Amino acid sequence: MKVKVLDAHLVNKIAAGEVIERPASVAKELIENALDAGATKIELSVGGGGEHRLCVADDGEGMTQDDLLLAVQRHTTSKISSEEDLFHIRTLGFRGEALASIVEVSKTVITSKSDDSPEGVRVELEGGRVISVKAAGRARGTTVDVRELFFNVPARRKFLKSQKTEFFHIVRVVKRFALAYPTVHFRLEHDGKTILDLPPTSELRQTIAQLYTAELARALLDVHTAIPGITVRGLVSPAQLTRPDRSEQFLFVNGRFVKDTQINYAISQAYESVLKGDQHPYIFLFIEIDPRAVDVNVHPQKAEVRFAEPIKVQAVVKQAITKALTSAHAVPRLEKTDLTREPPSRLRGGAGGEVIEPDEKLDLRKEFTEVRQQPLVSPSVAPEPVPSFRVLGQLHGTYIIVQTESGLEIIDQHVAHERILYERFLAQLKEQRVLRQRLLIPITIEMPPDKAELLAAHLRDLDERLGIGIEHFGGGTFIVRDWPQVLTSDWSKADFTETVERVLAVLEHEAEPALEELAKTLAARVACEAAVVKNKPLRPEEMTELIRQLKQTQNPHRCPHGRPIVLAYSLEELEKRFGRR
């Protein structure tokens, strides 16, 4: 096959695909240009999730006609001029690719005016080609009006998600910039409706109060640690204030939002002793570092960076967060243990074993048959025969010891019960027969703007598919009125909020609600909260019933979160360990 030189516009389309993935990419690049131009107010107007229209207007320096016509060409920039400048980058943009990439795959009108020009200029482009250049009236600044994104790249267009999902990503982008630049006024509209209006503030905590709630802003802990060449500052949540995912963790390096697995690991290490594995803190962290010690030119969208001394940066981040947690008395101290006392025996039940009566009785059979009133296996399907077993006892109120035909099993009672409830509730959801209950006292929950927009768009889906009845009260306020009956009745406001956020975490990545994934998310949450806890003594008949129902589940080996339920030891293995073989 003969080698050919590609057409310039084809080359530009290929390059644009690396920089512009979706409407949110356009928003990011244009906001960066506005900030680099010294803007103090940035307004975004979005239509149709950004696919139909995305307009960004700022009050920055603006451009002359000559500069504007150069700016829409690839590899033209005012931010660097030599190779040496790559090692001292202090601006958000520097490659001269963003504007050229945007105009290549859209129909764009750019209007700009600088202080050096008596009047503004308006340039209209289509697919990278200049259609017209006219004089225009405008105050100082620049407006970039992007329409019909990917109109000439249908293959890319079909990969876009729904309008509400694409707009959700735009809100996330604006949110990141608002956190990093609190002194800039950001405003966002969608289809004529104001979604965000964030006047400038003097500090990060005030911006967080605007984006989230004043309650959250007050609860966050100050972080500040500095060593020569590196400063880490920001706000993080105390141990008692957590989330079900990492979606509210924001890391900025020299004002640029980035994702870094090594820094994420340092954050996890700092919280390791105070949080469980499925709990995650709020993080608003800013790393200020000598530009020569960080390479921002390692990712097409500048979403990742490479530190010259990553281990040192990790150490400072961990130290800064640990210091904040310790100051708030969030890190538990080891208590002195009396090792001379013999602990009481916790092995109970079985032939000839010591029986310790439980303080509180838990009737699993009643729970499964009378309270839940839903069989684990559908009545229309004949139940599989349960393998023979015999419960020998309970260890430390947590583990059930079972004799099987092939040897011995140790079963974690909590995760075993989780698996049973998970499959039962999942079956209810799939068959759309979830019983709901009206809350005696409705629960008010608050959501940040991006989550609020997403939740509002899916209220009907949550109601019809999951039995969750939520009413939008305006802004980020929602009222929970109906809830699946199978859920525990003593949930707190935080429990309701966390469950809704877990469901939203699925919706963030779906063009349309995926019933199966939503059902799994909610069912896992339900099962974990409702399952029998550890350190809970059970009667022999309760343990037998629990194991019987576990054996009937589709996956009796792992809980919904992936933890093992059973540790099995074959008779052959036991005989080997005792030297019988």
Residue pairs with C-beta under 8 A, 6 or more apart in sequence:
6 14
9 104
9 127
9 128
9 129
12 74
12 100
12 101
12 104
12 128
13 104
13 105
13 152
13 153
15 74
15 97
15 101
15 104
16 100
16 101
16 102
16 104
16 105
16 153
17 153
17 156
18 101
18 300
18 301
19 25
19 29
19 97
19 98
19 101
19 300
19 301
20 26
20 29
20 101
20 102
20 105
20 149
21 301
22 50
22 160
22 161
22 166
22 169
23 46
23 49
23 50
23 51
23 54
23 149
23 160
23 166
23 167
23 169
23 170
24 50
24 166
24 169
24 170
24 172
24 173
25 301
26 50
26 54
26 102
26 106
26 146
26 149
27 44
27 46
27 50
27 54
27 56
27 170
27 173
27 174
28 173
28 301
29 93
29 98
29 99
29 101
29 102
30 54
30 56
30 98
30 102
30 144
30 146
31 42
31 44
31 56
31 173
31 174
31 177
32 92
32 93
32 98
33 92
33 93
33 98
33 99
33 142
33 144
34 42
34 56
34 58
34 60
34 142
35 42
35 60
35 92
35 177
35 181
35 184
36 60
36 79
36 91
36 92
36 93
37 58
37 60
37 61
37 62
37 141
37 142
38 60
38 61
39 58
39 59
39 60
39 141
39 184
40 59
40 183
40 184
40 185
40 200
41 58
41 59
41 184
41 185
41 187
42 56
42 57
42 58
42 177
42 184
42 185
42 186
42 187
43 56
43 57
43 58
43 186
43 187
43 188
43 189
44 54
44 55
44 56
44 170
44 174
44 186
44 187
44 188
44 189
45 53
45 54
45 55
45 57
45 189
46 53
46 54
46 55
46 167
46 170
46 188
46 189
46 190
46 191
47 53
47 54
47 190
47 191
48 163
48 191
49 160
49 162
49 163
49 164
49 165
49 166
49 167
49 170
49 190
50 149
50 166
50 167
50 170
51 148
51 149
51 150
51 157
51 160
51 163
51 166
52 147
52 148
53 145
53 146
53 147
54 146
54 149
54 170
55 143
55 144
55 145
55 146
56 143
56 144
57 141
57 142
57 143
57 144
58 141
58 142
58 143
59 139
59 140
59 141
60 140
60 141
60 142
61 114
61 115
61 140
61 141
62 112
62 113
62 114
62 115
62 117
62 120
62 140
62 141
62 142
63 71
63 112
63 114
63 121
63 142
64 114
64 116
64 117
64 121
65 117
65 121
65 123
65 133
67 78
67 114
68 110
68 112
68 121
68 123
69 123
69 130
69 133
70 76
71 96
71 99
72 99
72 100
72 103
72 110
72 123
72 125
72 128
72 130
73 100
74 96
74 97
74 100
74 101
75 95
75 96
75 97
75 100
76 96
76 100
77 93
77 94
77 95
77 96
79 85
79 89
79 91
79 93
79 94
79 96
80 86
80 89
80 94
85 94
86 94
86 297
87 291
87 292
88 291
88 292
89 291
89 296
89 297
90 254
90 291
92 255
92 256
92 302
94 297
95 297
99 144
100 128
102 108
102 144
102 146
103 110
103 125
103 127
103 128
104 127
104 128
105 127
105 149
105 150
105 151
105 152
105 153
105 156
106 127
106 146
106 147
106 148
106 149
106 150
106 151
107 125
107 126
107 127
107 146
107 147
107 148
107 151
108 124
108 125
108 126
108 144
108 145
108 146
108 147
109 122
109 123
109 124
109 125
109 144
109 145
109 147
110 122
110 123
110 125
110 142
110 143
110 144
110 145
111 120
111 121
111 122
111 123
111 136
111 138
111 142
111 143
111 145
112 120
112 121
112 138
112 141
112 142
112 143
113 119
113 120
113 121
113 136
113 138
113 139
113 140
113 141
113 142
114 140
115 140
119 135
119 136
119 137
120 135
120 136
120 137
120 138
121 133
121 134
121 135
121 136
122 132
122 133
122 134
122 135
122 136
123 130
123 132
123 133
124 130
124 131
124 132
124 133
125 131
127 151
127 152
149 157
150 156
150 157
150 160
151 157
160 166
161 510
161 511
162 511
162 512
164 453
164 454
164 457
164 458
165 454
165 507
165 508
165 510
165 511
167 190
167 453
168 450
168 453
168 454
168 508
170 188
171 188
171 195
171 196
171 449
171 450
171 453
172 450
174 186
174 188
174 196
175 196
175 211
175 448
175 449
175 450
176 250
176 257
177 184
177 186
177 257
178 184
178 186
178 196
178 198
178 207
178 210
178 211
179 204
179 207
179 208
179 211
179 250
179 252
179 284
180 252
180 255
180 256
180 257
180 286
181 255
182 200
182 201
182 202
182 203
182 204
182 206
182 207
183 200
183 201
183 202
184 200
185 198
185 199
185 200
186 196
186 197
186 198
187 194
187 196
187 197
187 198
188 194
188 195
188 196
188 197
189 195
190 453
195 449
195 453
196 449
198 207
198 210
198 211
199 210
201 207
201 210
204 234
204 235
204 284
205 217
205 218
205 220
205 235
206 217
208 216
208 217
208 220
208 235
208 284
209 216
209 217
211 448
211 449
212 446
212 448
213 446
213 476
216 237
216 241
216 282
219 237
219 238
219 241
220 235
220 236
220 237
220 238
220 241
220 282
220 284
221 235
221 236
221 237
221 238
221 324
221 325
221 327
221 328
222 235
222 324
223 232
223 233
223 234
223 235
223 236
223 285
223 320
223 321
223 323
223 324
224 231
224 232
224 233
224 320
225 231
225 232
225 233
225 316
225 319
225 320
225 323
226 232
227 312
227 316
229 289
229 290
229 293
230 287
230 288
230 289
230 293
230 312
230 313
230 316
231 287
231 288
231 289
232 285
232 286
232 287
232 288
232 316
232 317
232 320
233 285
233 286
233 288
233 320
234 283
234 284
234 285
234 286
235 282
235 284
236 281
236 282
236 283
236 284
236 285
236 321
236 324
236 325
237 281
237 282
237 283
238 325
238 328
238 330
239 271
239 274
239 275
239 281
239 325
239 330
240 330
241 281
241 282
242 275
242 279
242 280
242 281
243 279
243 280
243 281
243 282
243 498
243 501
244 278
244 279
244 280
244 498
244 501
244 502
244 505
245 280
245 501
245 502
245 505
246 264
246 280
247 505
247 508
248 280
248 282
248 283
248 448
249 264
249 267
249 280
249 281
249 282
249 283
250 257
250 283
250 284
250 285
251 257
251 258
251 259
251 260
251 263
251 264
251 283
251 285
251 287
252 258
252 285
252 286
252 287
253 260
253 287
253 289
253 294
253 296
253 305
254 287
254 288
254 289
254 291
254 294
254 296
255 286
256 296
256 302
256 305
257 303
258 302
258 303
258 304
258 305
259 303
259 304
260 304
260 305
262 307
262 310
262 313
262 314
263 285
263 287
263 313
263 314
263 317
265 314
266 314
266 315
266 317
266 318
266 321
267 281
267 283
267 285
267 317
267 318
267 321
269 318
270 317
270 318
270 321
270 322
270 325
271 281
271 321
271 325
273 331
273 332
274 325
274 330
274 331
274 332
275 281
278 561
285 317
285 321
287 313
287 317
289 307
289 313
292 308
293 307
293 308
293 309
294 305
294 306
294 307
294 308
295 305
295 306
295 307
295 308
296 302
296 305
298 304
298 305
298 306
299 305
307 313
322 331
325 331
345 354
345 356
346 356
346 394
346 395
346 396
346 397
347 353
347 354
347 393
347 394
347 395
347 401
348 354
348 355
348 356
348 393
348 394
348 537
349 355
349 391
349 392
349 393
349 394
349 540
349 543
350 391
350 392
350 393
350 401
353 392
353 393
356 537
357 537
358 536
358 537
358 538
358 539
359 537
360 536
361 539
362 532
362 536
362 538
362 539
362 542
363 542
364 417
364 532
364 538
364 542
364 545
364 546
365 541
365 542
365 545
368 376
368 420
368 545
368 549
372 421
372 424
372 486
374 424
374 427
374 428
374 486
375 424
376 420
376 423
376 424
376 549
376 552
376 553
377 383
377 384
377 552
378 427
383 552
384 552
386 548
386 551
386 552
387 404
387 405
387 551
388 404
388 405
389 402
389 403
389 404
389 405
389 409
389 547
389 551
390 402
390 403
391 400
391 401
391 402
391 403
391 540
391 543
391 544
391 547
392 401
392 402
392 403
393 400
393 401
394 400
394 401
394 413
394 537
394 538
394 543
395 401
395 410
396 535
397 534
397 535
397 536
397 537
398 412
398 413
398 414
398 534
398 535
398 536
399 410
399 411
399 412
399 413
400 410
400 411
400 413
400 416
400 538
400 543
400 546
400 547
401 408
401 409
401 410
402 408
402 409
402 410
402 411
402 547
403 409
404 568
406 568
406 570
406 571
407 568
407 569
407 570
407 571
407 572
407 573
407 574
408 568
408 569
408 571
408 574
409 566
409 567
409 568
409 569
410 566
410 567
410 569
411 547
411 550
411 565
411 566
411 567
412 534
412 563
412 564
412 565
412 566
413 532
413 534
413 536
413 538
413 543
413 546
414 531
414 532
414 533
414 534
415 531
415 559
415 563
415 564
415 565
416 546
416 547
416 550
416 556
416 559
416 565
416 566
417 527
417 530
417 531
417 532
417 546
418 527
418 528
418 531
418 559
418 560
418 561
419 527
419 550
419 553
419 555
419 556
419 558
419 559
419 560
419 565
420 527
420 546
420 549
420 550
420 553
421 486
421 523
421 526
421 527
421 530
421 531
422 523
422 524
422 526
422 527
422 559
422 560
423 553
423 554
423 555
425 484
425 486
425 522
425 523
425 526
425 527
426 519
426 520
426 523
428 434
428 435
428 486
429 465
429 466
429 515
429 519
429 522
429 523
430 515
430 516
430 519
432 465
434 466
434 467
434 484
434 485
434 486
435 467
435 484
435 485
435 486
436 467
436 469
436 482
436 483
436 484
436 485
437 482
437 483
437 484
437 485
438 481
438 482
439 480
439 481
439 482
439 483
442 479
442 480
442 481
443 479
443 480
443 493
443 496
444 473
444 477
444 478
444 479
444 480
444 493
445 477
445 478
445 479
445 480
445 493
445 496
445 497
445 500
446 476
446 477
446 478
446 497
447 455
447 476
447 478
447 500
448 476
449 476
451 476
451 501
451 504
452 475
452 476
452 478
454 504
454 507
454 508
455 470
455 472
455 478
455 500
455 504
456 472
458 504
458 507
458 513
459 470
459 471
459 472
461 513
461 518
462 468
462 469
462 470
462 503
463 469
463 470
463 482
465 513
465 515
465 518
465 519
466 484
466 503
466 518
466 519
466 522
467 482
467 483
467 484
467 485
468 480
468 482
468 483
468 484
468 500
468 503
468 522
469 480
469 481
469 482
469 483
470 478
470 479
470 480
470 481
470 500
471 478
471 479
471 481
472 478
473 479
478 500
480 496
480 500
483 496
484 522
484 526
486 526
486 530
487 526
487 529
487 530
488 526
488 529
488 530
491 529
495 529
498 525
499 522
499 525
502 521
502 522
502 525
503 518
503 521
503 522
505 521
506 514
506 517
506 518
506 521
507 513
507 518
510 517
520 560
523 560
524 560
524 561
527 559
527 560
528 560
528 561
532 538
532 546
538 546
550 556
550 565
556 565
556 566
557 564
557 565
557 566
558 564
558 565
559 565
572 581
575 581
